[in-house]
Amino acid sequence: MEEGAERFRPFFGVVFGLLESSRSGLANPLVVGSLVLGFVALPAFVFVEGRSREPMVPLELFRSRDFTGANVFTLLFYFSLGGTLFLPFNLICVQGYSATAAGAAIVPALLLVSLLSRYAGGLADCYGARLPLVVGPMIAGIGFALFAVPRVESWSYWTSFFPAAVVLGVGLAAQAPAVTMVALNSVDARRSGLASAINNAFSQTAGLLAVAVLGVIMFISFSGSLDARLDALDLPPEARQHLEGEKINLGAAEVPEGLAAAPAVERAIDESFVSGEGEGRRERVRGGARRHAGVRARWT
C-alpha cells in the first residue's frame, strides 16, 4: 500500500502547482517545479506500471476501446461537475443567500440523480448505453449553460438557479449509470472490481484537476474583469493596491474602509465574480461538448 501511494505522490505536483499559481504566479519557482515534477511523473508512472509484476493499474485493460472510452468520459464528466464548487460562493457572496440556502440550491439535482439513476440504469441494460451517453452530456451541458444566465442580485431562485439544477440533474442521472455499465462490462468478470476502482480513481482525479484548473481560469478572468471595472472608477492608488491584494479572495474581496466609491467597488467585485464564474461554466460546457463528440465517435 505504501509503495502504491509513493507512485501516485508526484501527481500531486500538478494540482499543487495549479492551485498555487493563482497566488504566486506561474513564474514562481515552487509552482514551476511542482508542475514539472507532476508532468514528468506521467510517463514515469506508465513506465513503472508497465514493468511491474503486480501493477496497481494493469495497462492491458486500456487495450479495450470501451474501457478507455468510459474512463476518458468519466474524467471529462467529473471535471465538468467539479466546477460547481464555485456556485455556493456566487450564491453567498454575490446573490446574498445564506449558507443553508446556498447548500440547498443544488439539492434538486442531487435528488433527481438519486431518483432517476435506477430507471436510467434499467433503460441502459435493456437498450444499451449509446443513447444515454449521447443524450446525457447534451442535457447536462444545457444545465451548465443555464447556470450562466443569472446576473448580480436580479433573479429569483425559482426562475434562475432552480431550472438549471433540474436540467443538470436529469443529464447526470441519464449518463452516470451508463458509463459505469460500460466500464464494468468491458473487462472480465474477475476484474470488475479492479475496473470499478480505476474508474473511481479517474473521477477523483478529475475533481482535483477541476478545482485546480478552473480555479486558475476563475482567478484570471476575475482579475482582468475587476481591473477593467476599477479603471473606470479612478480610485486612489492606495485603494487599488489594497484591492490588488484582495483579488485572491475573489467574490469575498473586501473594500477599503472609508472609500467614497465603496458601493461602486462592491458592485464591480460582484459583477467580476459572476463574469469569472461564467467563464468557468463555459469551460464546463465545452467539456460536455467534448464528451458528446467522443461518445458519438466511439459508440455510434
ChimeraX attribute file (.defattr): number of C-alpha atoms within 10 A of each C-alpha:
attribute: neighborCount
match mode: 1-to-1
recipient: residues
	/A:1	6
	/A:2	6
	/A:3	8
	/A:4	10
	/A:5	9
	/A:6	10
	/A:7	15
	/A:8	13
	/A:9	11
	/A:10	21
	/A:11	20
	/A:12	17
	/A:13	22
	/A:14	25
	/A:15	21
	/A:16	18
	/A:17	26
	/A:18	23
	/A:19	21
	/A:20	18
	/A:21	21
	/A:22	20
	/A:23	15
	/A:24	13
	/A:25	16
	/A:26	15
	/A:27	10
	/A:28	13
	/A:29	12
	/A:30	17
	/A:31	23
	/A:32	18
	/A:33	14
	/A:34	21
	/A:35	23
	/A:36	15
	/A:37	17
	/A:38	22
	/A:39	14
	/A:40	15
	/A:41	20
	/A:42	13
	/A:43	11
	/A:44	14
	/A:45	15
	/A:46	13
	/A:47	12
	/A:48	12
	/A:49	17
	/A:50	15
	/A:51	9
	/A:52	11
	/A:53	9
	/A:54	9
	/A:55	12
	/A:56	14
	/A:57	17
	/A:58	16
	/A:59	12
	/A:60	8
	/A:61	17
	/A:62	15
	/A:63	9
	/A:64	13
	/A:65	12
	/A:66	20
	/A:67	22
	/A:68	17
	/A:69	21
	/A:70	25
	/A:71	23
	/A:72	18
	/A:73	26
	/A:74	26
	/A:75	24
	/A:76	23
	/A:77	26
	/A:78	21
	/A:79	27
	/A:80	26
	/A:81	21
	/A:82	21
	/A:83	24
	/A:84	19
	/A:85	14
	/A:86	19
	/A:87	18
	/A:88	21
	/A:89	21
	/A:90	22
	/A:91	22
	/A:92	18
	/A:93	18
	/A:94	22
	/A:95	21
	/A:96	14
	/A:97	18
	/A:98	13
	/A:99	13
	/A:100	10
	/A:101	14
	/A:102	18
	/A:103	14
	/A:104	12
	/A:105	18
	/A:106	20
	/A:107	15
	/A:108	19
	/A:109	23
	/A:110	17
	/A:111	15
	/A:112	20
	/A:113	23
	/A:114	14
	/A:115	14
	/A:116	17
	/A:117	21
	/A:118	14
	/A:119	14
	/A:120	21
	/A:121	23
	/A:122	14
	/A:123	17
	/A:124	22
	/A:125	13
	/A:126	9
	/A:127	11
	/A:128	15
	/A:129	22
	/A:130	18
	/A:131	18
	/A:132	24
	/A:133	27
	/A:134	20
	/A:135	16
	/A:136	23
	/A:137	29
	/A:138	19
	/A:139	20
	/A:140	30
	/A:141	26
	/A:142	16
	/A:143	25
	/A:144	27
	/A:145	19
	/A:146	19
	/A:147	22
	/A:148	19
	/A:149	13
	/A:150	17
	/A:151	17
	/A:152	17
	/A:153	13
	/A:154	9
	/A:155	13
	/A:156	11
	/A:157	16
	/A:158	10
	/A:159	10
	/A:160	17
	/A:161	21
	/A:162	19
	/A:163	17
	/A:164	24
	/A:165	23
	/A:166	20
	/A:167	20
	/A:168	31
	/A:169	27
	/A:170	25
	/A:171	25
	/A:172	26
	/A:173	26
	/A:174	31
	/A:175	30
	/A:176	20
	/A:177	24
	/A:178	25
	/A:179	26
	/A:180	20
	/A:181	17
	/A:182	21
	/A:183	22
	/A:184	20
	/A:185	15
	/A:186	19
	/A:187	18
	/A:188	11
	/A:189	11
	/A:190	8
	/A:191	14
	/A:192	15
	/A:193	13
	/A:194	17
	/A:195	24
	/A:196	15
	/A:197	13
	/A:198	17
	/A:199	24
	/A:200	16
	/A:201	15
	/A:202	21
	/A:203	23
	/A:204	17
	/A:205	18
	/A:206	22
	/A:207	21
	/A:208	18
	/A:209	23
	/A:210	25
	/A:211	20
	/A:212	23
	/A:213	19
	/A:214	26
	/A:215	22
	/A:216	20
	/A:217	17
	/A:218	26
	/A:219	22
	/A:220	16
	/A:221	20
	/A:222	26
	/A:223	19
	/A:224	13
	/A:225	19
	/A:226	24
	/A:227	17
	/A:228	12
	/A:229	17
	/A:230	16
	/A:231	10
	/A:232	8
	/A:233	12
	/A:234	10
	/A:235	15
	/A:236	9
	/A:237	9
	/A:238	10
	/A:239	13
	/A:240	17
	/A:241	12
	/A:242	14
	/A:243	21
	/A:244	14
	/A:245	12
	/A:246	16
	/A:247	21
	/A:248	15
	/A:249	11
	/A:250	21
	/A:251	23
	/A:252	18
	/A:253	19
	/A:254	17
	/A:255	18
	/A:256	17
	/A:257	8
	/A:258	7
	/A:259	12
	/A:260	10
	/A:261	13
	/A:262	14
	/A:263	11
	/A:264	13
	/A:265	21
	/A:266	17
	/A:267	14
	/A:268	20
	/A:269	29
	/A:270	25
	/A:271	21
	/A:272	26
	/A:273	29
	/A:274	29
	/A:275	21
	/A:276	27
	/A:277	27
	/A:278	22
	/A:279	19
	/A:280	27
	/A:281	27
	/A:282	18
	/A:283	19
	/A:284	27
	/A:285	21
	/A:286	17
	/A:287	22
	/A:288	26
	/A:289	17
	/A:290	16
	/A:291	25
	/A:292	19
	/A:293	13
	/A:294	18
	/A:295	21
	/A:296	14
	/A:297	10
	/A:298	12
	/A:299	14
	/A:300	9
